[in-house]
Amino acid sequence: MKLVLSTLLTAAIMLTACATASTPDTPQFTRAEIEEDYEALLDFITSTHPDLSRSADFEVISTTAQQVRGSLPAVMSLPEAWMAMAVVNPLFGDAHTGLRRPVAAIESYQADGGRLFPAPVTIGQGGILRIAYNAEAEMGAAPGAQILEINNIDSQSIVARLAPRMRGETPELQRLIMERYFAEYYWLAYGGFEKYRVRIVNKDGTHQTVTLKAGVSEVSEDPGFRYERLDHGAALLTVPTFDLKYGAQFAAFLERAFEDVRQSGANTLIIDLRENGGGARDLSDLLIGYLSIEPVATTARITARVTEENAARLPGASLGTVVTVPLRQMTRLTSEPPKPFEGRVYVLIGKLTYSQAVVFAATVQDNGLAVIAGEETEGPANQTAQVQSNLLPHTGLEALAPLYVFTRASGEEGTRGLVPDIEIKDDPADPARSVEKLLALVQAAE
């Protein structure tokens, strides 16, 4: 993946001019320590990822890394260190690869009473920032209002500063990731405040300055699994995550939902994965178990970096090497498989559908278990997987890289996103419209 180098180098050079606000007790790191961490980051990724060349340009990575090394100030805080090193993130062209935002540091900051920007946002073409359409009206700024400034900083300048530090296969996916975690990335770039002074343009064109009081964000333990009966004998499953920590909740959710599907006599099932960023095959296999009585293939082959962890499964391969082998990895059934749903199944995907959610959707498409509807995913149908992490020696920031590249069960190669059988454009202002459109198409086809 070739990127515009000048944009990335400018982002690195901006570091010294746009330092993140810090408090007296913020840990500080020397230039030498950051240089060592940067080398550790690059070494870990290049020695772990099985096929960086599928998405990255090594010459651009090398040139950018050299520029970053030359732009480091003498002393840096943790947010400043992340901002400096993360310039390399988009160069890898893989959301599973790069420098992760410092989640532990952000959570620690919040636990100590720190405040993040309180409003969810959307980021449009040209870096136009808006209050998200699903924001609470009581927040003080109308949902959908365009943000011109936050604390006297032009919103497009904010987006332009953050954008060159996002992981992801495409600029669109990088934008969506920035949108989802905007409050955390804003904190890394500008620090936290008790209040945020926001200049906005309302839908009627009027300008307004509002003060948003930052609250203490609480980590929700609700994974967002939802079941709903729809009209015309249809049912809707909303599955926003396959995160392993929700495994028990997911199993119980599926049991209740499919019991109601049976009792209601539903003959059409829609599974909404538009917000699902992935997780573990343990959960996606559970769901497939309600759609198929037999195990089904999820892959045709894999490309793998050989490590101590997987060497036993790759006989004859030397540690550190990369191998490509045929592999029909099958879904795993539970000890007491449920009776599978026998009606029509549609899986709704979107640009944010990623990782294991893409693997699930590709699997049901390749095995004829469901019709895929929605928008082509920004992440590829052939996903990287088994993401490894490594804590950098001085800052403790987390480097990420996958061990595998999976080729989908159909055997189709390439890095294109998962293409739906039925294209339905999402409406950010009304996500439910996609479900309504799909249901209307289903009814019209009867």
Secondary structure, 3 states (H helix, E strand, C coil): CCCCHHHHHHHHHCCCCCCCCCCCCCCEEEHHHHHHHHHHHHHHHHHHCCCHHHCCCHHHHHHHHHHHHHHCCCEEEHHHHHHHHHHHHHHHCCCCCEECCCHHHHHHHHHCCCCCCCCCEEECHHHCEEECCCCCHHHCCCCCCEEEEECCEEHHHHHHHHHHHCCCCCHHHHHHHHHHCHHHHHHHHHCCCCEEEEEEECCCCCEEEEEEECCCCCCCCCCCCEEEEECCCEEEEECCCECHHHHHHHHHHHHHHHHHHHHHCCCEEEEECCCCCCECHHHHHHHHCCCCCCCCECEEEEEEECCCCCHHHCCCCCCCCEEEEECCCECCCCCCCCCCCCCEEEEEECCCCCCHHHHHHHHHHHCCCCEEEECCCCCECCCEEEEEEEECCCCCCEEEEEEEEEEECCCCCCCCECCCCEECCCCCCCCHHHHHHHHHHHHHHC
